[in-house]
Amino acid sequence: MKKHFLHLNRLAGLLVVCLALTACDPNPDPDDSGTVPPPPPNGKRLVSMTKDKGGHQVYTDVFEYNSKGQIIRVDDKTNSSNTTYYTYTDSTITVRSMFSTTNTTYTLSKGRIVRSSSVYYSYGEVTSTYENTYEYDSNGCLIKVVSYYKNGDEDETSYDVFDTTIYTWANGNVTKVSRSSSYDNTETAYEYSDYSISALPYFGIPDIPSVLAMQGYFGKLCRNLIASETTIDAFGNSSTGTYDYTITDGVVTRCIDKFSSIYTFVWE
């Protein structure tokens, strides 16, 4: 029995572009330590995700897990240079790829990410560094992200705040995301369906790296799947969009976004 409903989320969540990557051994040894993620929905794990646009396959990501159920590799079958590796310890998560000039390390406290550092290189020299700090409320919900930036290998005191994001929660869901920066200010309001987030925890928190969020590293996930979102920019311009989802046997198997891209999810 298939059910259809509308949902909107940013493509950044689907593409995982928020994650910064780095050059590495193409066959790194997985590290089995770290936080045990929540159980997969209905005993199933997300094993692949395919994006098609205009009849053309954009990418197919295949997810590999370790013995603890942590995602240790996301393999892009259409472009091996986009393959991403995840290494876990009790206090950090490192995200990297074979052919990138970026390295991102996430710092954990009580099983949640509280800081991230992304270092960008060019010809062996540090060109820039981005730092994020993450704040949670007493319920374990993400409520604030502050982003910092500095050029080259300048000292710690040279960091500048360039982006602050505030998450507002109600009834177990993120109802508003407010972002302020030196170049833009936006506010996005979310409405939710009656369907549980267990149908697709990949979309557990808006605008947060999905691979790590679905494993519980950014605190609690939203309770329900988003039905729609409306964004208002600094000039008062607004836009609203929806996604069409198909649920089969309790999990999302297909999504059509507002750009007519089609996403197919495989669970096992």
C-alpha positions in Angstrom: 0.0 0.0 0.0 1.6 3.2 -1.1 0.8 6.6 0.4 1.6 10.0 -1.2 2.2 13.3 0.6 4.0 16.5 0.1 7.3 17.4 1.6 9.9 20.2 1.0 13.5 20.3 2.2 16.6 21.9 0.8 18.7 20.1 -1.8 21.7 20.6 0.3 20.4 17.9 2.6 20.1 15.5 -0.3 23.4 16.3 -1.8 25.3 16.4 1.5 27.2 19.3 0.2 27.4 20.8 3.7 30.1 18.2 4.4 33.7 19.2 3.6 36.0 16.5 2.4 39.7 15.7 2.1 42.3 13.6 0.2 42.8 10.1 1.7 43.7 6.5 1.3 41.1 5.1 -1.2 40.7 2.1 1.1 40.9 3.4 4.7 40.4 1.0 7.6 37.0 1.6 9.3 37.1 2.6 13.0 34.4 0.8 14.9 34.5 3.1 18.0 32.1 6.0 18.6 28.5 6.6 19.3 26.0 3.9 18.5 23.3 5.4 16.2 19.6 5.0 16.7 18.0 1.8 15.2 17.0 2.1 11.6 13.3 2.5 10.7 11.4 -0.8 10.7 14.6 -2.7 10.9 15.8 -1.3 7.5 18.8 0.7 6.6 19.1 3.2 3.7 21.5 1.4 1.2 21.3 3.7 -1.8 19.9 6.9 -3.1 19.7 7.9 -6.8 19.0 11.3 -8.3 17.6 11.6 -11.8 17.0 14.9 -13.7 15.4 15.1 -17.1 16.0 11.5 -17.8 19.6 11.7 -16.8 21.1 10.0 -13.8 22.9 12.7 -11.8 24.4 10.4 -9.1 23.8 7.2 -7.2 25.1 7.1 -3.6 25.6 3.7 -2.0 25.9 3.6 1.8 28.3 1.2 3.6 28.0 0.5 7.4 30.3 -0.9 10.0 29.4 -3.5 12.7 27.9 -0.8 14.9 25.6 0.5 12.2 27.6 3.7 11.5 28.0 4.9 8.0 31.7 4.6 7.0 31.5 5.2 3.3 29.2 6.8 0.7 30.2 5.6 -2.7 29.1 7.7 -5.7 28.7 5.1 -8.4 28.6 7.7 -11.2 31.9 9.4 -10.1 34.3 7.6 -7.8 36.1 10.9 -7.0 33.0 11.9 -5.0 33.3 8.8 -2.7 33.2 9.9 0.9 34.7 8.2 4.0 33.7 8.6 7.6 36.1 7.7 10.5 34.7 7.6 14.1 36.4 7.8 17.5 34.9 8.4 20.9 35.5 12.1 20.5 35.7 12.9 16.8 34.3 12.2 13.3 36.5 12.8 10.3 34.9 13.2 6.8 37.1 12.9 3.8 37.3 11.9 0.1 39.9 10.7 -2.3 40.3 13.8 -4.5 39.5 16.8 -2.4 41.6 19.6 -0.9 39.5 19.8 2.3 39.5 18.1 5.6 36.6 18.3 8.1 36.8 17.1 11.7 33.7 17.1 14.0 34.2 17.2 17.8 31.8 15.2 19.9 30.6 15.8 23.5 28.1 13.4 25.1 27.6 11.8 21.6 26.6 15.1 19.9 28.6 17.3 17.5 29.6 20.5 19.3 32.2 21.8 16.9 33.5 21.3 13.3 36.6 22.5 11.6 37.1 22.5 7.8 40.5 23.4 6.5 41.0 24.2 2.8 44.3 23.7 1.0 45.9 24.7 -2.3 49.3 23.4 -3.3 49.9 22.3 0.2 49.2 25.7 1.8 46.2 26.5 4.0 43.9 29.0 2.1 41.1 29.2 4.6 39.5 27.6 7.6 35.8 27.4 8.6 34.7 26.6 12.2 31.2 25.9 13.3 29.9 25.6 16.9 26.7 23.8 17.7 24.5 24.5 20.7 21.7 22.3 22.1 18.8 22.8 24.6 18.2 20.7 27.6 16.1 18.3 25.5 19.0 17.6 23.2 17.6 19.6 20.3 19.9 21.7 18.1 19.1 25.4 18.6 22.1 27.4 17.3 24.9 27.2 14.8 27.6 29.9 14.6 30.0 29.8 11.7 33.5 31.4 11.8 36.0 32.0 9.0 39.6 33.1 8.6 42.0 33.4 5.7 45.2 31.3 5.4 46.9 30.1 8.5 46.2 33.2 10.6 46.0 32.7 14.4 42.9 31.8 16.3 42.0 35.4 17.3 41.6 36.4 13.6 38.4 34.3 13.2 35.3 36.3 12.1 31.7 35.3 12.7 30.0 35.3 9.2 26.8 33.3 9.8 24.5 32.6 12.7 21.6 30.1 12.4 18.8 29.8 15.1 16.5 26.8 15.2 13.1 27.1 16.8 11.3 23.9 17.9 7.7 23.2 18.8 5.9 19.9 19.3 9.1 18.0 18.5 9.7 19.7 15.2 11.8 22.5 13.8 9.2 25.2 13.0 11.6 28.0 12.0 15.2 28.5 10.9 16.5 32.0 11.0 19.9 32.8 9.4 21.7 36.1 9.7 25.0 36.9 8.0 27.0 39.8 6.6 25.6 39.2 3.2 22.1 37.9 3.7 19.3 37.3 6.2 16.6 34.6 5.7 13.8 33.0 7.7 12.3 29.7 6.8 9.1 28.4 8.3 8.2 24.7 8.2 4.9 22.9 8.3 4.7 19.1 9.0 2.7 16.1 7.9 1.4 13.4 10.2 4.0 11.0 9.0 6.9 9.9 11.3 10.5 10.9 10.5 11.3 7.2 10.8 10.1 7.0 7.2 13.2 8.9 6.1 15.6 10.0 8.9 17.9 11.3 6.2 15.7 14.5 6.4 15.9 14.6 10.2 17.0 18.2 10.7 16.7 21.0 8.0 20.0 22.3 6.6 22.2 20.0 8.6 24.6 17.3 7.1 22.2 14.5 6.6 24.5 11.5 6.9 25.6 12.5 10.4 22.2 13.9 11.4 20.4 10.6 10.6 22.8 8.8 12.9 21.9 11.1 15.9 25.1 13.1 16.0 23.2 16.4 15.8 20.9 15.6 18.7 17.2 14.8 18.3 15.6 14.5 14.9 12.4 16.2 14.0 9.3 14.1 15.0 7.6 14.3 11.6 8.3 14.7 7.9 8.1 18.2 6.6 5.1 19.0 4.4 6.1 22.4 3.2 8.5 25.3 3.8 8.3 29.0 3.1 11.5 31.2 2.9 11.5 35.0 3.2 14.7 36.8 2.3 16.1 40.1 3.5 14.1 42.0 0.9 10.8 40.5 1.9 10.6 38.1 -1.1 9.1 34.8 -0.3 9.0 31.4 -1.9 7.1 28.2 -1.0 7.7 24.7 -2.3 6.7 21.1 -1.7 8.0 17.7 -2.5 6.0 14.7 -3.5 6.9 11.5 -1.6 6.0 7.9 -1.9 6.0 5.7 1.2 6.1 1.9 0.8 6.1 -0.4 3.8 6.8 2.4 6.2 9.8 4.0 4.4 10.2 6.7 1.7 11.1 5.1 -1.6 10.6 7.9 -4.0 10.7 11.7 -4.0 10.0 14.4 -6.7 11.2 17.8 -5.8 10.1 21.2 -7.0 12.8 21.2 -9.7 11.3 17.9 -11.1 14.3 15.9 -9.9 13.5 12.4 -8.9 15.1 10.7 -6.0 14.8 6.9 -5.4 15.7 5.4 -2.1 16.5 1.7 -1.5 16.2 0.1 1.9 17.3 -3.3 3.2 
